[in-house]
Amino acid sequence: MRPPLWTCRRCGRPFANRNQSHSCGRVPLAAHFKGRPPRIRALFDALFAAARAFGPVTLAPARTRIGLQSRMIFAAAVPLADALRGHLVLTRCVKHRTFFRVDSLGPRCFVHHFRLGTPADIDAGFRRHLAAACAVGRQEHLE
């Protein structure tokens, strides 16, 4: 059983860790898509729908990215003019054609940076890794 989420009194955002360092700035989701083609919003919506297929997910838009969160942020996306750039947090290093870099942040924390150009990039392999990232967001790896 995980402890309840801590909620920042200033911005109302929930966190898995008490007094989590963050910027309290709230950015409307639409601001991330201003000046971007509608297909980029549709691509983001496809990513969000794919994540929600694995359980409850909320959006945490910030100044520099849109976080996907369950207990903790397990993925993020940045809309570009021609693609979505982002990352998934996983407990092991994996491969997929959309991953262009993997950063190791510890023995069980690997940040997989991706670039999605079309909804077809959210294929079965990507969904499998997204499911694993959603489990990380729920902190199942700590059980």
Phi and psi in degrees as GROMACS dihedral restraints (atoms count N, CA, C in turn):
[ dihedral_restraints ]
;  ai    aj    ak    al  type     phi  dphi    fc
    3     4     5     6     1   -85.1    20    10
    4     5     6     7     1   147.3    20    10
    6     7     8     9     1   -66.1    20    10
    7     8     9    10     1   158.0    20    10
    9    10    11    12     1   -63.2    20    10
   10    11    12    13     1   155.7    20    10
   12    13    14    15     1   -68.3    20    10
   13    14    15    16     1   145.9    20    10
   15    16    17    18     1   -88.9    20    10
   16    17    18    19     1   138.2    20    10
   18    19    20    21     1  -114.9    20    10
   19    20    21    22     1   127.9    20    10
   21    22    23    24     1   -65.6    20    10
   22    23    24    25     1   128.7    20    10
   24    25    26    27     1   -69.0    20    10
   25    26    27    28     1   -27.8    20    10
   27    28    29    30     1   -78.3    20    10
   28    29    30    31     1   -46.3    20    10
   30    31    32    33     1  -110.5    20    10
   31    32    33    34     1   -13.0    20    10
   33    34    35    36     1    80.0    20    10
   34    35    36    37     1     6.9    20    10
   36    37    38    39     1   -81.9    20    10
   37    38    39    40     1   135.0    20    10
   39    40    41    42     1   -85.6    20    10
   40    41    42    43     1   148.4    20    10
   42    43    44    45     1  -139.3    20    10
   43    44    45    46     1   150.7    20    10
   45    46    47    48     1   -72.7    20    10
   46    47    48    49     1   -28.4    20    10
   48    49    50    51     1  -109.6    20    10
   49    50    51    52     1   133.8    20    10
   51    52    53    54     1   -62.9    20    10
   52    53    54    55     1   138.0    20    10
   54    55    56    57     1    57.3    20    10
   55    56    57    58     1    33.6    20    10
   57    58    59    60     1   -56.0    20    10
   58    59    60    61     1   132.3    20    10
   60    61    62    63     1   -67.4    20    10
   61    62    63    64     1   132.0    20    10
   63    64    65    66     1  -167.1    20    10
   64    65    66    67     1   167.1    20    10
   66    67    68    69     1   -96.6    20    10
   67    68    69    70     1   134.7    20    10
   69    70    71    72     1   -80.0    20    10
   70    71    72    73     1     1.0    20    10
   72    73    74    75     1   -64.5    20    10
   73    74    75    76     1   128.7    20    10
   75    76    77    78     1  -102.6    20    10
   76    77    78    79     1   132.5    20    10
   78    79    80    81     1  -119.9    20    10
   79    80    81    82     1   128.6    20    10
   81    82    83    84     1   -62.4    20    10
   82    83    84    85     1   142.4    20    10
   84    85    86    87     1   -55.0    20    10
   85    86    87    88     1   -41.9    20    10
   87    88    89    90     1   -59.3    20    10
   88    89    90    91     1   -28.2    20    10
   90    91    92    93     1   -62.6    20    10
   91    92    93    94     1   -30.3    20    10
   93    94    95    96     1   -70.6    20    10
   94    95    96    97     1   -19.6    20    10
   96    97    98    99     1  -106.4    20    10
   97    98    99   100     1     1.2    20    10
   99   100   101   102     1   -62.2    20    10
  100   101   102   103     1   126.9    20    10
  102   103   104   105     1    79.9    20    10
  103   104   105   106     1     3.5    20    10
  105   106   107   108     1  -100.4    20    10
  106   107   108   109     1   149.4    20    10
  108   109   110   111     1   -63.9    20    10
  109   110   111   112     1   149.7    20    10
  111   112   113   114     1   -56.0    20    10
  112   113   114   115     1   -29.2    20    10
  114   115   116   117     1   -64.7    20    10
  115   116   117   118     1   -26.0    20    10
  117   118   119   120     1   -72.5    20    10
  118   119   120   121     1   -39.4    20    10
  120   121   122   123     1   -63.8    20    10
  121   122   123   124     1   -41.9    20    10
  123   124   125   126     1   -62.8    20    10
  124   125   126   127     1   -37.7    20    10
  126   127   128   129     1   -65.3    20    10
  127   128   129   130     1   -42.6    20    10
  129   130   131   132     1   -62.5    20    10
  130   131   132   133     1   -44.4    20    10
  132   133   134   135     1   -60.1    20    10
  133   134   135   136     1   -36.3    20    10
  135   136   137   138     1   -66.1    20    10
  136   137   138   139     1   -40.5    20    10
  138   139   140   141     1   -63.4    20    10
  139   140   141   142     1   -46.0    20    10
  141   142   143   144     1   -62.9    20    10
  142   143   144   145     1   -43.4    20    10
  144   145   146   147     1   -62.8    20    10
  145   146   147   148     1   -40.5    20    10
  147   148   149   150     1   -62.2    20    10
  148   149   150   151     1   -41.0    20    10
  150   151   152   153     1   -66.8    20    10
  151   152   153   154     1   -41.7    20    10
  153   154   155   156     1   -65.5    20    10
  154   155   156   157     1   -20.6    20    10
  156   157   158   159     1   -64.9    20    10
  157   158   159   160     1   -17.7    20    10
  159   160   161   162     1  -103.1    20    10
  160   161   162   163     1     4.9    20    10
  162   163   164   165     1   139.0    20    10
  163   164   165   166     1   177.6    20    10
  165   166   167   168     1   -62.0    20    10
  166   167   168   169     1   132.1    20    10
  168   169   170   171     1  -137.3    20    10
  169   170   171   172     1   135.4    20    10
  171   172   173   174     1  -114.8    20    10
  172   173   174   175     1   159.2    20    10
  174   175   176   177     1   -97.0    20    10
  175   176   177   178     1   141.4    20    10
  177   178   179   180     1  -128.3    20    10
  178   179   180   181     1    76.3    20    10
  180   181   182   183     1   -67.5    20    10
  181   182   183   184     1   133.3    20    10
  183   184   185   186     1  -126.9    20    10
  184   185   186   187     1  -177.7    20    10
  186   187   188   189     1   -61.7    20    10
  187   188   189   190     1   -39.4    20    10
  189   190   191   192     1  -104.3    20    10
  190   191   192   193     1   -11.9    20    10
  192   193   194   195     1  -165.5    20    10
  193   194   195   196     1   169.4    20    10
  195   196   197   198     1  -109.5    20    10
  196   197   198   199     1   114.0    20    10
  198   199   200   201     1   -85.8    20    10
  199   200   201   202     1   145.8    20    10
  201   202   203   204     1  -108.5    20    10
  202   203   204   205     1   123.5    20    10
  204   205   206   207     1  -131.7    20    10
  205   206   207   208     1   139.7    20    10
  207   208   209   210     1  -112.7    20    10
  208   209   210   211     1  -100.4    20    10
  210   211   212   213     1   -75.3    20    10
  211   212   213   214     1   -41.3    20    10
  213   214   215   216     1  -131.4    20    10
  214   215   216   217     1   165.5    20    10
  216   217   218   219     1   -72.1    20    10
  217   218   219   220     1   124.8    20    10
  219   220   221   222     1  -113.5    20    10
  220   221   222   223     1   -10.0    20    10
  222   223   224   225     1  -156.8    20    10
  223   224   225   226     1   159.3    20    10
  225   226   227   228     1  -149.0    20    10
  226   227   228   229     1   156.4    20    10
  228   229   230   231     1  -139.6    20    10
  229   230   231   232     1   147.6    20    10
  231   232   233   234     1  -127.6    20    10
  232   233   234   235     1   114.4    20    10
  234   235   236   237     1   -70.4    20    10
  235   236   237   238     1   129.1    20    10
  237   238   239   240     1  -110.3    20    10
  238   239   240   241     1   179.7    20    10
  240   241   242   243     1   -66.6    20    10
  241   242   243   244     1   -30.9    20    10
  243   244   245   246     1  -127.1    20    10
  244   245   246   247     1     4.3    20    10
  246   247   248   249     1  -167.4    20    10
  247   248   249   250     1   175.2    20    10
  249   250   251   252     1  -109.5    20    10
  250   251   252   253     1   128.5    20    10
  252   253   254   255     1  -107.1    20    10
  253   254   255   256     1   145.7    20    10
  255   256   257   258     1  -174.0    20    10
  256   257   258   259     1  -162.3    20    10
  258   259   260   261     1  -151.7    20    10
  259   260   261   262     1   156.4    20    10
  261   262   263   264     1  -119.1    20    10
  262   263   264   265     1   142.3    20    10
  264   265   266   267     1  -101.2    20    10
  265   266   267   268     1   121.8    20    10
  267   268   269   270     1  -129.2    20    10
  268   269   270   271     1   162.8    20    10
  270   271   272   273     1   -89.8    20    10
  271   272   273   274     1    -4.5    20    10
  273   274   275   276     1  -148.5    20    10
  274   275   276   277     1   162.3    20    10
  276   277   278   279     1   -82.4    20    10
  277   278   279   280     1   127.4    20    10
  279   280   281   282     1  -130.8    20    10
  280   281   282   283     1   170.7    20    10
  282   283   284   285     1  -119.1    20    10
  283   284   285   286     1   144.3    20    10
  285   286   287   288     1  -158.8    20    10
  286   287   288   289     1   149.5    20    10
  288   289   290   291     1   -62.2    20    10
  289   290   291   292     1   -20.6    20    10
  291   292   293   294     1   -85.2    20    10
  292   293   294   295     1   -14.1    20    10
  294   295   296   297     1   -82.4    20    10
  295   296   297   298     1   124.1    20    10
  297   298   299   300     1  -109.2    20    10
  298   299   300   301     1   -10.2    20    10
  300   301   302   303     1  -160.4    20    10
  301   302   303   304     1   146.3    20    10
  303   304   305   306     1  -129.3    20    10
  304   305   306   307     1   126.1    20    10
  306   307   308   309     1  -106.1    20    10
  307   308   309   310     1   129.7    20    10
  309   310   311   312     1   -93.2    20    10
  310   311   312   313     1   121.6    20    10
  312   313   314   315     1  -108.4    20    10
  313   314   315   316     1     8.4    20    10
  315   316   317   318     1   158.9    20    10
  316   317   318   319     1  -179.1    20    10
  318   319   320   321     1   -65.1    20    10
  319   320   321   322     1   -24.9    20    10
  321   322   323   324     1  -130.6    20    10
  322   323   324   325     1    31.5    20    10
  324   325   326   327     1  -140.1    20    10
  325   326   327   328     1   108.5    20    10
  327   328   329   330     1  -125.4    20    10
  328   329   330   331     1   124.0    20    10
  330   331   332   333     1   -97.9    20    10
  331   332   333   334     1   114.2    20    10
  333   334   335   336     1   -98.6    20    10
  334   335   336   337     1   110.3    20    10
  336   337   338   339     1   -84.1    20    10
  337   338   339   340     1   130.7    20    10
  339   340   341   342     1  -125.4    20    10
  340   341   342   343     1   163.4    20    10
  342   343   344   345     1  -134.8    20    10
  343   344   345   346     1   119.4    20    10
  345   346   347   348     1  -109.3    20    10
  346   347   348   349     1   124.8    20    10
  348   349   350   351     1  -102.3    20    10
  349   350   351   352     1   -29.2    20    10
  351   352   353   354     1  -144.4    20    10
  352   353   354   355     1   162.8    20    10
  354   355   356   357     1   -58.6    20    10
  355   356   357   358     1   -25.4    20    10
  357   358   359   360     1   -63.2    20    10
  358   359   360   361     1   -22.0    20    10
  360   361   362   363     1   -67.8    20    10
  361   362   363   364     1   -20.8    20    10
  363   364   365   366     1   -88.5    20    10
  364   365   366   367     1    64.4    20    10
  366   367   368   369     1   -88.3    20    10
  367   368   369   370     1  -174.8    20    10
  369   370   371   372     1   -58.7    20    10
  370   371   372   373     1   -40.0    20    10
  372   373   374   375     1   -64.9    20    10
  373   374   375   376     1   -45.3    20    10
  375   376   377   378     1   -63.5    20    10
  376   377   378   379     1   -41.8    20    10
  378   379   380   381     1   -61.9    20    10
  379   380   381   382     1   -37.2    20    10
  381   382   383   384     1   -61.6    20    10
  382   383   384   385     1   -43.4    20    10
  384   385   386   387     1   -70.8    20    10
  385   386   387   388     1   -34.9    20    10
  387   388   389   390     1   -64.6    20    10
  388   389   390   391     1   -39.8    20    10
  390   391   392   393     1   -60.5    20    10
  391   392   393   394     1   -42.5    20    10
  393   394   395   396     1   -65.2    20    10
  394   395   396   397     1   -38.6    20    10
  396   397   398   399     1   -66.1    20    10
  397   398   399   400     1   -38.8    20    10
  399   400   401   402     1   -60.2    20    10
  400   401   402   403     1   -39.8    20    10
  402   403   404   405     1   -63.7    20    10
  403   404   405   406     1   -37.5    20    10
  405   406   407   408     1   -62.8    20    10
  406   407   408   409     1   -42.5    20    10
  408   409   410   411     1   -60.4    20    10
  409   410   411   412     1   -32.3    20    10
  411   412   413   414     1   -83.3    20    10
  412   413   414   415     1    -2.3    20    10
  414   415   416   417     1    64.4    20    10
  415   416   417   418     1    30.0    20    10
  417   418   419   420     1   -65.0    20    10
  418   419   420   421     1   -26.3    20    10
  420   421   422   423     1   -68.5    20    10
  421   422   423   424     1   -12.1    20    10
  423   424   425   426     1   -91.5    20    10
  424   425   426   427     1    -5.5    20    10
